[in-house]
Amino acid sequence: MQRPFVLASGSPRRRELLARLGVRFTVRAADIDETPRPGEAPDVYVLRLAEEKARAAARPGELVLAADTTVVVDGEILGKPVDDADAARMLRLLAGREHEVLTGVAVVEMEPERLVSAVERTLVRMAPLSPEEIAWYVATGEPRDKAGAYAIQELGSLFVAGVVGNQSNVVGLPVPVVYRLLLEVGFDVKGVSSRT
């Protein structure tokens, strides 16, 4: 019998991606401090947050999955914008350039105590954006709760010129990485999928 499976995230995008696998899970969002540490490299940052979220949500007898996604340009971590002006600033930074999307993924269980984790990287090329396009997109409200101030699976797709790597990573949950980590802890998605 498989262990109860928990997604430690309130993100509707992560819930949707995980649900597509046909796995039954409950949601228990973890509330942690997401402030980057001084000098912390972006890949170290997303991995640390994913591991902290997974540990914070962990209960005995359960398997917990957590993730954290950020956008990186010129070495700067672009998390969720603090307001619309910040969203516009981020979009100006990304316009007409390539940036990296990093997602840290962690799977934790308490009995036996085990943690497996990984970081996925995807390169995204953004089309040039006019000031009018940025103002319009910010006014839609979509950028407000998105790392890097855009959503590739929604209106933000209008401005994405190309993706090199896993697109589900840009949405917020690199599904192939999740599959590999779950196999590593003995949770076979194929064996528990409601679609099998």
PyMOL commands that set and color helices and strands:
alter all, ss='L'
color gray80, all
select helices_A, chain A and resi 12-19+42-57+84-94+131-139+142-145+147-149+155-159+167-171+175-184+189-192
alter helices_A, ss='H'
color red, helices_A
select strands_A, chain A and resi 5-7+26-27+63-73+76-78+98-110+113-126+160-164
alter strands_A, ss='S'
color yellow, strands_A
deselect
rebuild
show_as cartoon
